[in-house]
Amino acid sequence: MKPNIIDVLLIAVIEAALTKLEQENVKLREQAAGYDRLKAENGRLKGREASLENRIASTDESARSYWTMFQNSESEVRHLKEQVLELGRKNIALAAEAESAQQLEQQLATADQRIRELESALAVASLPAASRANVIALIQEQAA
């Protein structure tokens, strides 16, 4: 039997359609492979995003902790500065008090010396006139 033109045309159309379908099938497989690669990359990137979010949260918590420590340190520094100033004021007051005590001690030593001199003068004054003259002469000899 001789092939009919319609059959030949149908076969040609079917072969062309099959070729086109095979080409589209290859493209679809390539697109599916690309989709799978993109899906895998998307999953990897989501994992990386989650890891980065965890690191950011941890870093944020660390930053808050360090900020709190910094603020506490600043407060402690202010408190210590106040203590240093107070100790400086007390030190100045103690130095003034020590100087005052030293002056009083010097005045006391001068007063004690004056008392001894007056007691000696009183002792000499209470002696009889001849003895007093001898004591005065001895004192003048030692002074010379």
N, CA, C and O of each residue as an XYZ file, in Angstrom:
576
protein
N       0.835     -1.147      0.000
C       0.000      0.000      0.000
C       0.894      1.227      0.000
O       1.948      1.283      0.634
N       0.442      2.139     -0.699
C       1.190      3.338     -0.921
C       0.810      4.337      0.150
O      -0.364      4.532      0.467
N       1.844      4.968      0.700
C       1.505      5.892      1.767
C       0.701      7.062      1.212
O       0.943      7.582      0.123
N      -0.184      7.404      1.965
C      -1.092      8.494      1.659
C      -0.423      9.795      2.101
O       0.294      9.826      3.101
N      -0.659     10.844      1.363
C      -0.052     12.142      1.659
C      -0.476     12.645      3.030
O       0.303     13.286      3.735
N      -1.673     12.360      3.389
C      -2.165     12.802      4.691
C      -1.427     12.042      5.774
O      -1.065     12.613      6.802
N      -1.202     10.767      5.550
C      -0.470      9.981      6.545
C       0.960     10.504      6.671
O       1.507     10.608      7.769
N       1.555     10.831      5.514
C       2.927     11.335      5.530
C       2.958     12.667      6.260
O       3.848     12.921      7.071
N       1.992     13.503      5.970
C       1.941     14.807      6.650
C       1.693     14.627      8.143
O       2.278     15.331      8.966
N       0.833     13.695      8.482
C       0.561     13.440      9.905
C       1.818     12.935     10.605
O       2.127     13.342     11.724
N       2.533     12.045      9.931
C       3.763     11.508     10.526
C       4.768     12.635     10.697
O       5.445     12.715     11.722
N       4.870     13.510      9.694
C       5.814     14.619      9.779
C       5.425     15.567     10.898
O       6.276     16.042     11.650
N       4.132     15.837     11.000
C       3.656     16.730     12.064
C       3.900     16.083     13.416
O       4.324     16.746     14.362
N       3.632     14.783     13.506
C       3.833     14.075     14.781
C       5.310     14.062     15.143
O       5.667     14.284     16.300
N       6.180     13.800     14.155
C       7.616     13.782     14.428
C       8.085     15.169     14.855
O       8.892     15.300     15.775
N       7.579     16.202     14.186
C       7.953     17.572     14.555
C       7.458     17.887     15.961
O       8.156     18.513     16.759
N       6.233     17.438     16.247
C       5.681     17.677     17.585
C       6.480     16.920     18.628
O       6.746     17.432     19.715
N       6.872     15.661     18.281
C       7.674     14.874     19.223
C       9.040     15.526     19.453
O       9.521     15.602     20.583
N       9.650     15.990     18.373
C      10.946     16.654     18.502
C      10.799     17.896     19.374
O      11.610     18.154     20.263
N       9.750     18.651     19.097
C       9.506     19.860     19.895
C       9.247     19.490     21.348
O       9.745     20.160     22.252
N       8.474     18.433     21.587
C       8.196     17.997     22.963
C       9.466     17.517     23.652
O       9.676     17.776     24.837
N      10.322     16.807     22.893
C      11.590     16.349     23.478
C      12.465     17.547     23.850
O      13.098     17.565     24.906
N      12.489     18.549     22.963
C      13.273     19.754     23.256
C      12.710     20.479     24.490
O      13.458     20.931     25.357
N      11.396     20.575     24.543
C      10.774     21.213     25.707
C      11.017     20.386     26.963
O      11.200     20.930     28.053
N      11.015     19.046     26.796
C      11.282     18.161     27.932
C      12.708     18.373     28.446
O      12.934     18.403     29.656
N      13.685     18.524     27.512
C      15.074     18.798     27.905
C      15.132     20.129     28.653
O      15.784     20.242     29.691
N      14.433     21.143     28.107
C      14.410     22.455     28.765
C      13.781     22.351     30.155
O      14.260     22.954     31.115
N      12.696     21.571     30.241
C      12.037     21.404     31.545
C      12.956     20.699     32.538
O      13.003     21.067     33.711
N      13.699     19.670     32.064
C      14.645     18.989     32.964
C      15.730     19.959     33.428
O      16.115     19.961     34.597
N      16.223     20.791     32.491
C      17.235     21.789     32.853
C      16.659     22.786     33.855
O      17.314     23.161     34.827
N      15.420     23.209     33.598
C      14.776     24.145     34.525
C      14.529     23.483     35.875
O      14.679     24.117     36.919
N      14.144     22.190     35.853
C      13.921     21.469     37.112
C      15.231     21.342     37.880
O      15.267     21.507     39.100
N      16.325     21.042     37.140
C      17.636     20.954     37.799
C      18.020     22.320     38.358
O      18.533     22.416     39.472
N      17.767     23.392     37.571
C      18.040     24.746     38.059
C      17.184     25.071     39.267
O      17.653     25.673     40.232
N      15.917     24.666     39.205
C      15.020     24.886     40.346
C      15.535     24.151     41.577
O      15.534     24.702     42.678
N      15.981     22.890     41.390
C      16.518     22.120     42.525
C      17.766     22.795     43.095
O      17.950     22.866     44.310
N      18.632     23.296     42.182
C      19.831     24.005     42.662
C      19.431     25.266     43.433
O      19.976     25.553     44.499
N      18.472     26.012     42.878
C      18.011     27.227     43.559
C      17.358     26.897     44.896
O      17.538     27.610     45.883
N      16.594     25.798     44.911
C      15.941     25.382     46.157
C      16.988     24.993     47.198
O      16.871     25.355     48.368
N      18.026     24.244     46.762
C      19.102     23.859     47.685
C      19.855     25.096     48.173
O      20.172     25.217     49.356
N      20.137     26.016     47.242
C      20.835     27.253     47.621
C      19.977     28.082     48.562
O      20.486     28.677     49.511
N      18.668     28.122     48.300
C      17.752     28.840     49.180
C      17.778     28.230     50.583
O      17.808     28.957     51.575
N      17.767     26.898     50.666
C      17.841     26.235     51.976
C      19.144     26.556     52.690
O      19.159     26.818     53.893
N      20.259     26.532     51.921
C      21.561     26.860     52.517
C      21.564     28.302     53.014
O      22.047     28.589     54.109
N      21.015     29.215     52.194
C      20.984     30.626     52.590
C      20.069     30.848     53.795
O      20.363     31.679     54.654
N      18.963     30.109     53.859
C      18.084     30.224     55.034
C      18.810     29.750     56.288
O      18.682     30.352     57.355
N      19.582     28.655     56.150
C      20.382     28.182     57.290
C      21.411     29.219     57.710
O      21.617     29.465     58.898
N      22.059     29.827     56.707
C      23.052     30.871     57.010
C      22.375     32.074     57.657
O      22.905     32.675     58.592
N      21.179     32.419     57.137
C      20.429     33.535     57.715
C      20.093     33.254     59.176
O      20.241     34.130     60.028
N      19.642     32.038     59.467
C      19.310     31.675     60.852
C      20.556     31.736     61.725
O      20.512     32.216     62.858
N      21.680     31.239     61.178
C      22.939     31.287     61.932
C      23.342     32.732     62.207
O      23.749     33.073     63.318
N      23.226     33.579     61.182
C      23.576     34.995     61.364
C      22.638     35.679     62.350
O      23.071     36.501     63.157
N      21.345     35.336     62.286
C      20.397     35.915     63.244
C      20.750     35.500     64.664
O      20.656     36.307     65.590
N      21.158     34.234     64.844
C      21.585     33.774     66.173
C      22.825     34.530     66.630
O      22.924     34.944     67.785
N      23.779     34.705     65.697
C      24.999     35.433     66.055
C      24.684     36.885     66.384
O      25.263     37.460     67.306
N      23.756     37.480     65.619
C      23.356     38.875     65.883
C      22.702     38.974     67.253
O      22.990     39.889     68.024
N      21.814     38.020     67.552
C      21.144     38.038     68.864
C      22.171     37.877     69.976
O      22.100     38.562     70.996
N      23.130     36.965     69.778
C      24.173     36.756     70.789
C      25.039     38.003     70.933
O      25.368     38.419     72.044
N      25.404     38.595     69.790
C      26.217     39.815     69.825
C      25.447     40.954     70.472
O      26.014     41.745     71.226
N      24.162     41.036     70.180
C      23.318     42.067     70.779
C      23.269     41.891     72.291
O      23.375     42.861     73.041
N      23.107     40.646     72.732
C      23.071     40.373     74.176
C      24.414     40.718     74.813
O      24.465     41.295     75.899
N      25.508     40.356     74.125
C      26.839     40.698     74.639
C      27.008     42.209     74.714
O      27.543     42.736     75.689
N      26.546     42.903     73.675
C      26.660     44.370     73.665
C      25.869     44.973     74.819
O      26.341     45.897     75.482
N      24.661     44.452     75.064
C      23.870     44.952     76.202
C      24.609     44.706     77.516
O      24.658     45.570     78.392
N      25.182     43.505     77.631
C      25.912     43.164     78.854
C      27.110     44.091     79.040
O      27.345     44.603     80.134
N      27.877     44.305     77.945
C      29.035     45.194     78.038
C      28.603     46.630     78.320
O      29.279     47.346     79.059
N      27.481     47.056     77.738
C      26.977     48.408     77.987
C      26.608     48.567     79.459
O      26.913     49.587     80.076
N      25.949     47.550     80.015
C      25.585     47.588     81.434
C      26.847     47.644     82.292
O      26.921     48.414     83.250
N      27.852     46.810     81.937
C      29.110     46.828     82.692
C      29.775     48.197     82.569
O      30.324     48.707     83.545
N      29.731     48.796     81.377
C      30.322     50.112     81.162
C      29.633     51.159     82.026
O      30.290     51.978     82.668
N      28.296     51.126     82.037
C      27.553     52.083     82.854
C      27.860     51.877     84.336
O      28.028     52.846     85.076
N      27.935     50.614     84.772
C      28.277     50.337     86.167
C      29.680     50.837     86.478
O      29.924     51.379     87.556
N      30.608     50.656     85.532
C      31.978     51.133     85.732
C      32.002     52.650     85.838
O      32.701     53.206     86.685
N      31.240     53.318     84.979
C      31.184     54.782     85.059
C      30.644     55.229     86.412
O      31.156     56.176     87.010
N      29.621     54.552     86.884
C      29.042     54.887     88.186
C      30.074     54.661     89.287
O      30.212     55.477     90.198
N      30.798     53.543     89.193
C      31.818     53.243     90.202
C      32.941     54.272     90.148
O      33.454     54.686     91.188
N      33.327     54.688     88.933
C      34.378     55.702     88.790
C      33.928     57.015     89.425
O      34.698     57.661     90.136
N      32.668     57.413     89.164
C      32.154     58.646     89.790
C      32.196     58.525     91.314
O      32.600     59.458     92.008
N      31.775     57.367     91.823
C      31.762     57.151     93.274
C      33.188     57.216     93.828
O      33.426     57.831     94.868
N      34.138     56.576     93.127
C      35.530     56.601     93.588
C      36.109     58.013     93.521
O      36.888     58.402     94.392
N      35.735     58.788     92.494
C      36.205     60.176     92.417
C      35.691     60.974     93.604
O      36.421     61.768     94.198
N      34.418     60.754     93.946
C      33.853     61.439     95.111
C      34.611     61.046     96.373
O      34.894     61.894     97.220
N      34.940     59.765     96.500
C      35.687     59.308     97.671
C      37.075     59.938     97.703
O      37.555     60.342     98.762
N      37.728     60.023     96.523
C      39.060     60.631     96.464
C      38.983     62.096     96.874
O      39.829     62.578     97.627
N      37.969     62.805     96.378
C      37.811     64.213     96.760
C      37.576     64.350     98.260
O      38.146     65.227     98.908
N      36.728     63.472     98.808
C      36.453     63.508    100.252
C      37.727     63.213    101.040
O      38.020     63.881    102.032
N      38.487     62.206    100.589
C      39.746     61.887    101.272
C      40.732     63.047    101.154
O      41.491     63.311    102.087
N      40.726     63.739    100.017
C      41.590     64.914     99.853
C      41.216     66.005    100.841
O      42.079     66.625    101.462
N      39.893     66.234    100.979
C      39.441     67.245    101.955
C      39.845     66.833    103.373
O      40.320     67.659    104.153
N      39.653     65.553    103.699
C      40.027     65.074    105.036
C      41.532     65.187    105.243
O      41.990     65.534    106.331
N      42.302     64.893    104.193
C      43.756     64.977    104.290
C      44.187     66.417    104.561
O      45.071     66.666    105.380
N      43.552     67.363    103.862
C      43.867     68.781    104.086
C      43.507     69.178    105.512
O      44.271     69.878    106.177
N      42.339     68.729    105.986
C      41.914     69.049    107.354
C      42.877     68.439    108.369
O      43.232     69.083    109.356
N      43.302     67.189    108.124
C      44.247     66.545    109.044
C      45.602     67.249    109.025
O      46.247     67.380    110.065
N      46.035     67.700    107.851
C      47.307     68.423    107.767
C      47.220     69.726    108.555
O      48.157     70.090    109.266
N      46.087     70.432    108.428
C      45.899     71.672    109.184
C      45.861     71.376    110.677
O      46.424     72.117    111.483
N      45.192     70.285    111.037
C      45.119     69.896    112.451
C      46.504     69.524    112.976
O      46.853     69.871    114.105
N      47.292     68.821    112.168
C      48.646     68.438    112.583
C      49.516     69.678    112.748
O      50.301     69.772    113.692
N      49.372     70.634    111.823
C      50.139     71.871    111.928
C      49.743     72.637    113.184
O      50.592     73.187    113.885
N      48.437     72.666    113.458
C      47.953     73.338    114.657
C      48.496     72.648    115.903
O      48.913     73.310    116.853
N      48.488     71.308    115.898
C      49.007     70.558    117.048
C      50.497     70.826    117.228
O      50.982     70.947    118.353
N      51.228     70.918    116.099
C      52.662     71.189    116.187
C      52.907     72.587    116.762
O      53.815     72.783    117.570
N      52.094     73.547    116.341
C      52.231     74.899    116.889
C      51.913     74.911    118.379
O      52.606     75.554    119.167
N      50.844     74.183    118.763
C      50.498     74.111    120.184
C      51.613     73.444    120.983
O      51.928     73.864    122.096
N      52.209     72.392    120.400
C      53.307     71.697    121.081
C      54.500     72.636    121.258
O      55.152     72.647    122.303
N      54.771     73.423    120.215
C      55.875     74.381    120.306
C      55.571     75.452    121.364
O      56.443     75.836    122.144
N      54.320     75.924    121.375
C      53.931     76.909    122.388
C      54.035     76.306    123.783
O      54.455     76.982    124.723
N      53.650     75.030    123.924
C      53.739     74.353    125.218
C      55.195     74.233    125.655
O      55.518     74.464    126.820
N      56.079     73.869    124.712
C      57.506     73.753    125.046
C      58.055     75.112    125.477
O      58.831     75.208    126.427
N      57.636     76.168    124.758
C      58.079     77.519    125.124
C      57.550     77.893    126.505
O      58.272     78.475    127.315
N      56.287     77.556    126.774
C      55.689     77.858    128.080
C      56.389     77.063    129.177
O      56.657     77.595    130.254
N      56.692     75.761    128.904
C      57.416     74.946    129.898
C      58.785     75.557    130.197
O      59.203     75.635    131.352
N      59.472     75.986    129.143
C      60.784     76.610    129.327
C      60.650     77.875    130.171
O      61.451     78.123    131.072
N      59.627     78.669    129.864
C      59.408     79.914    130.620
C      59.085     79.600    132.075
O      59.549     80.294    132.979
N      58.269     78.528    132.310
C      57.927     78.135    133.689
C      59.192     77.729    134.435
O      59.389     78.125    135.584
N      60.063     76.926    133.779
C      61.310     76.505    134.434
C      62.174     77.727    134.775
O      62.766     77.812    135.851
N      62.226     78.672    133.817
C      63.016     79.881    134.074
C      62.438     80.664    135.250
O      63.179     81.137    136.113
N      61.107     80.799    135.280
C      60.474     81.543    136.370
C      60.648     80.819    137.701
O      60.875     81.450    138.733
N      60.537     79.456    137.672
C      60.751     78.691    138.910
C      62.181     78.870    139.400
O      62.431     79.013    140.597
N      63.132     78.860    138.434
C      64.537     79.059    138.817
C      64.732     80.462    139.386
O      65.423     80.646    140.388
N      64.110     81.454    138.730
C      64.235     82.833    139.211
C      63.612     82.970    140.585
O      64.139     83.677    141.444
N      62.471     82.285    140.800
C      61.813     82.323    142.100
C      62.701     81.667    143.162
O      62.818     82.157    144.286
N      63.330     80.534    142.774
C      64.214     79.848    143.719
C      65.390     80.748    144.084
O      65.801     80.812    145.243
N      65.934     81.451    143.068
C      67.063     82.351    143.333
C      66.587     83.532    144.178
O      67.294     83.974    145.083
N      65.394     84.041    143.885
C      64.876     85.198    144.614
C      64.597     84.860    146.069
O      64.675     85.734    146.933
N      64.272     83.597    146.352
C      63.957     83.228    147.728
C      65.225     82.959    148.555
O      65.136     82.742    149.763
N      66.404     82.972    147.913
C      67.669     82.761    148.640
C      68.047     84.033    149.416
O      67.605     85.132    149.080
N      68.875     83.862    150.461
C      69.379     85.051    151.148
C      70.219     85.880    150.168
O      70.698     85.337    149.173
N      70.403     87.132    150.416
C      71.042     88.076    149.500
C      72.445     87.631    149.117
O      72.798     87.750    147.944
N      73.262     87.127    150.028
C      74.639     86.724    149.725
C      74.637     85.510    148.814
O      75.396     85.461    147.847
N      73.803     84.542    149.106
C      73.713     83.338    148.272
C      73.191     83.710    146.892
O      73.648     83.170    145.884
N      72.245     84.621    146.845
C      71.666     85.045    145.569
C      72.751     85.671    144.701
O      72.808     85.423    143.496
N      73.621     86.491    145.320
C      74.694     87.152    144.585
C      75.660     86.108    144.035
O      76.127     86.238    142.903
N      75.968     85.067    144.825
C      76.857     83.988    144.354
C      76.240     83.226    143.156
O      76.927     82.925    142.179
N      74.957     82.929    143.254
C      74.270     82.196    142.167
C      74.271     83.044    140.906
O      74.505     82.528    139.814
N      74.012     84.345    141.043
C      73.976     85.238    139.880
C      75.357     85.312    139.260
O      75.486     85.315    138.035
N      76.393     85.372    140.089
C      77.768     85.427    139.578
C      78.100     84.138    138.828
O      78.716     84.198    137.764
N      77.713     82.991    139.345
C      77.964     81.704    138.670
C      77.244     81.639    137.314
O      77.799     81.165    136.322
N      76.028     82.116    137.298
C      75.241     82.086    136.053
C      75.889     82.991    135.021
O      75.960     82.637    133.844
N      76.362     84.152    135.446
C      76.994     85.078    134.505
C      78.303     84.505    133.983
O      78.638     84.706    132.815
N      79.043     83.801    134.818
C      80.293     83.177    134.368
C      80.005     82.100    133.313
O      80.711     82.006    132.309
N      78.988     81.308    133.542
C      78.650     80.245    132.579
C      78.113     80.829    131.278
O      78.311     80.253    130.208
N      77.434     81.969    131.366
C      76.878     82.590    130.172
C      77.976     83.207    129.314
O      77.822     83.310    128.097
N      79.081     83.616    129.929
C      80.154     84.286    129.190
C      81.043     83.367    128.437
O      81.981     83.817    127.779
